[in-house]
Amino acid sequence: MTAFDFLSGRRPSTLAGRAMVATSHPLATATALTILAEGGNAVDAAIAASAVQAVADPLMTGIGGDCFALYAPAGGGVRALNGSGRAPAAATVEALQAAGLTTEIPQTSPHAVTVPGAVSAWCRLHADVGSLPLERLFRDAIRYAREGYPVTPRVARDWAEAAADIGADPHAAEVFLPVPMAGVRHAQPKLAERFEEIAAGGAAAFYRGATADSMIAYLRGLGGLHTTEDFAEATDGAEWVAPISASYRGFEIHECPPNGQGLAALLILKIIEGFDMAALSAADRLHVQAEASKLAYHHRDALLGDPDHCRDLDQTLLSDRAVAALRARIDMDRAMPPALWDEPEHRDTIYLCVVDAQGNAISFINSIFHGFGSCRLDPATGVLFQSRGASFRLIPGHPNAIGPRKRPMHTIIPGMVTQAGRTVMPFGVMGGQYQAAGHAAFLSAVIDRGLGLQQAMDEPRTFATDGVLQVESTLPEDICADLAARGHQIKRLTGPMGGAQAIRIDATTGLLEGGSDSRKDGMALGF
């Protein structure tokens, strides 16, 4: 790690010798650390932390959302879990067009609500790898939901930004308005009941029976196509799948396969691997990252979707030939529009990671997509639904076109780094569309320039998207001017971009280095 400037107003990485947890919310970090101290493993701690954030960070995550995870057992290989939900069996491009949707699926439309996959993922993880009972893992979440929790500063800020969207739904407004200030206590007693049901009856208590019937009736009342069969099939919907990976300067970077956008992160890394990122100036480095991101995201949008509709895409896009062709399109003096390689024929999230005393590591992400998801809340169950279906296309034949029981392209992506078969670092970046670019920028800062985890997270962020280069206000003006001279249309952001967590494991000493983004309320803690 590089020397730390203690007058920077930032904080250094957290160090520990046995176990570590890093989340974006202090209550989640505290819960996970307690679980580890009681003998729970990394999966137990991750589930417990995620449950707490489903209560205490309701605009980012919840039981009405989706989940992905990468799990690396001590001494074993990396496994990927896809806990993303599917569209109803009756959902087709034609059906939505008949309902008046022609160009996109709005955030608040019932058609944006795919069947939630998070509960299935949590229960699959728990059944296969967990050790403590669900009743114990949900204890803090149940207490905070029933008795209330203090709203943290970043959560309060984001909550206020989503106030107008919440107000459009009377049931969501009843629970989430007026917007609480930081320090005000907020409760969701019906959510406590759902956690108690799941603790007692597993995933079936959520996807079958009275709770499922209520959610289905509510969604159908809005015009949704959801059925009892759609929810029942999701009970065991979470699937263990093989991760995809790519090498980067002697490390192996693992991502979940499509329908997640992890492939875009790997493609960015492979493109920038051809540049000496450590030797480049800051402006050159950000230019390369921007150009590589535009190329990777262009391919993501054209080719990624449900895994059954884009098989083996990683083998094509990460081939030496494809990467070399894309890298050659980068002009160091000029920002270029993106283009597809070999032209084919056809934002809101929580991330956390845990390493336990036995050496098991998990990289875990849970999301309801937009702030407060679809902003649709079933008043009988208290379940706030995600808006992942808004990612579907309404273009017949597109890999990401909505279809019966299809999974949409997902922005949420946990990451894992290994070297010579040894787990080096679970990591993740929040921030909706930014996540793939964020993975590449973070890893380059750590691997190429030797920054500590917290230092790498705290660097000013940029993101090339929608024809502009978004930059945080902390990026120096001379760098912005340099980038603008190359043709980048600079858009200075008034707020922070995303967040991140990571835990690095030193193979020689066993030291754990943890980081939790200062843009969020959370922290990394260990013992």
C-alpha positions, -999 to +999 in steps of 0.1 A: +000+000+000+011+035-007+017+060+022-015+075+035-021+112+039-038+117+073-046+153+065-066+143+034-100+142+052-103+106+041-097+074+061-072+046+055-081+010+048-092-011+077-068-039+088-076-071+106-061-105+112-089-131+112-122-119+096-135-089+079-168-074+066-174-044+044-208-029+037-223+004+027-244+008+059-231+008+095-259-013+109-253-040+083-216-040+091-223-043+128-247-072+123-224-091+100-195-087+124-216-100+153-226-130+132-189-138+126-181-133+162-208-158+171-192-184+149-212-178+117-195-181+084-191-156+056-224-166+039-243-163+072-228-128+077-237-117+042-273-128+044-277-111+078-262-079+065-283-079+034-314-084+054-306-054+076-300-032+045-333-044+031-348-025+061-324+003+067-316+012+031-350+007+015-345+027-016-315+006-027-325-030-018-352-053-004-368-086-005-387-075-036-354-073-055-327-095-070-293-109-059-261-122-074-231-137-055-197-151-060-186-175-033-151-188-029-148-215-002-115-218+016-092-238-007-119-241-034-129-226-067-152-196-073-189-204-077-215-180-090-251-177-079-277-161-101-306-150-080-323-127-105-360-129-112-378-137-144-406-120-164-441-136-161-448-164-185-474-142-203-449-114-209-441-109-246-431-079-267-465-082-284-484-083-251-467-051-239-472-034-272-509-042-270-509-026-236-495+006-251-458+002-245-438+007-277-404+021-269-395+012-233-409-001-200-414+027-175-399+023-140-434+024-123-451+001-148-462-033-134-444-048-164-412-035-149-417-059-119-400-092-126-406-119-100-382-111-071-353-134-069-335-123-037-354-145-012-347-175-034-310-166-036-307-161+002-324-194+010-304-213-016-271-198-002-283-206+034-293-242+026-261-250+007-235-231+026-249-214+057-245-226+093-267-205+116-305-207+115-323-181+094-341-170+126-308-158+140-296-143+107-328-122+104-330-111+141-316-076+137-335-070+105-368-080+122-360-057+152-351-027+130-382-032+108-405-035+138-390-010+163-373+014+138-338+023+129-320+057+126-319+069+090-282+076+080-271+107+062-265+092+027-297+073+028-316+104+038-300+123+009-310+097-017-344+093-001-352+129-007-342+127-043-368+100-049-396+117-030-416+126-061-415+090-074-426+076-041-455+101-039-470+088-071-480+055-053-503+060-023-492+028-006-454+036-010-461+071+001-478+059+033-447+039+043-419+062+030-433+098+032-427+123+045-390+120+038-371+115+071-341+135+079-309+119+090-313+106+126-350+102+124-363+067+132-382+048+105-400+015+108-416-011+085-436-035+107-451-055+079-416-061+066-408-076+099-436-101+094-422-112+061-388-119+076-404-139+103-424-159+077-392-166+056-373-176+087-399-201+097-409-214+062-380-207+039-385-194+003-419-211+000-433-188+026-426-159+002-434-174-032-464-196-023-494-192-001-510-161+013-481-137+009-476-146-027-513-145-034-515-109-020-485-098-041-499-113-073-534-098-067-518-064-062-496-066-093-525-078-114-546-050-101-521-026-117-523-045-150-494-069-144-493-104-160-480-122-129-495-155-119-494-180-091-473-203-113-448-175-120-442-170-083-443-206-073-416-215-099-393-188-084-392-207-050-361-227-063-353-201-090-318-192-078-291-212-097-255-220-092-237-213-125-201-213-137-185-178-134-168-162-163-133-148-159-104-131-177-067-126-167-054-092-159-017-087-153-013-121-135-046-120-117-078-138-126-109-116-124-141-135-119-176-122-127-211-137-129-220-146-165-249-129-184-275-118-177-252-097-155-230-071-171-198-086-157-187-094-192-185-057-200-162-052-170-139-080-182-139-066-217-128-031-204-100-047-185-088-067-214-088-036-236-069-014-211-044-042-204-027-033-236-018+001-222+008+009-195-018+023-171+007+030-144+029+052-166+001+072-182-008+106-170-041+110-152-058+125-182-045+097-206-056+070-181-091+084-178-093+088-216-083+052-222-109+040-196-136+061-211-129+049-247-127+012-235-160+017-215-178+031-245-168+001-266-177-025-240-210-009-231-220-007-268-215-044-271-233-050-238-264-032-250-264-050-283-257-085-272-264-092-235-296-106-221-310-138-207-282-164-205-302-187-228-301-161-255-264-152-254-245-184-248-207-184-250-206-147-257-177-143-233-156-166-255-162-144-285-158-110-270-128-118-248-109-136-276-075-121-285-088-112-319-119-093-306-099-075-279-072-064-303-097-051-328-114-030-302-082-018-286-070-006-320-100+017-322-088+039-293-072+071-305-052+088-277-059+122-291-096+120-298-127+107-283-145+084-307-181+071-310-183+034-300-188+007-327-195-030-326-168-055-332-176-077-362-210-061-365-235-087-353-268-095-370-287-090-343-289+023-105-295+016-072-278-012-053-261-024-022-229-044-023-211-061+005-183-087+010-172-109+038-141-130+046-145-153+076-119-168+100-118-201+080-109-182+048-143-184+030-151-153+010-183-140-005-190-112-029-226-103-026-249-078-043-287-071-039-308-045-056-342-032-065-327-012-095-341+024-094-344+044-062-373+026-044-375+002-074-408+004-092-422+026-063-450+000-061-457-014-027-482-041-018-501-026+012-511-060+026-475-075+027-454-044+028-433-057-001-417-030-023-411-043-058-381-039-080-381-024-115-356-048-132-380-054-161-374-018-172-341-031-186-359-053-211-361-042-247-392-040-268-374-051-299-384-085-313-354-107-317-331-087-295-313-109-269-327-087-241-362-085-255-389-092-229-402-128-232-418-155-211-398-163-180-367-144-194-342-127-171-334-091-181-299-078-185-286-068-151-263-040-140-255-055-106-222-075-106-202-089-077-165-094-084-138-118-072-100-118-078-079-149-075-042-157-083-029-192-089-061-206-075-060-186-043-086-161-033-072-126-033-101-102-031-139-101-031-149-066-044-178-047-059-188-013-071-223+002-068-239+028-091-262+012-116-249+014-151-215+026-138-206-007-122-187-024-151-166+007-157-162+010-119-149-025-116-122-018-142-112+015-128-109+002-092-089-029-102-066-008-123-060+016-095-052-013-071-032-036-095-016-011-118-008+017-094-006-001-061-031+020-043-047+008-010-083-003-012-097+028+005-075+051-016-086+035-048-122+039-038-118+075-029-103+087-061-124+110-083-147+090-106-155+094-143-180+075-165-185+078-203-222+073-209-250+086-231-226+107-252-210+126-222-182+120-198-196+123-163-170+135-138-172+141-101-166+176-088-133+166-072-116+159-105-091+187-111-100+213-137-068+209-157-076+172-162-112+181-173-098+207-198-074+181-212-102+156-217-125+182-232-098+191-257-099+155-269-136+158-277-151+145-245-183+164-236-177+170-199-206+168-174-197+177-139-218+159-113-232+177-082-232+145-061-212+113-057-209+085-082-216+051-068-198+033-040-176+003-034-164-023-009-135-047-010-114-070+012-079-081+002-063-112+016-025-112+020-014-148+012+019-146+032+007-130+064-030-136+064-036-099+069-070-086+057-073-051+042-108-038+039-123-007+023-158+008+023-165+038+001-167+071+019-194+082-005-217+060+015-225+056+052-209+022+057-176+009+069-152-021+069-146-038+102-128-069+113-111-087+142 
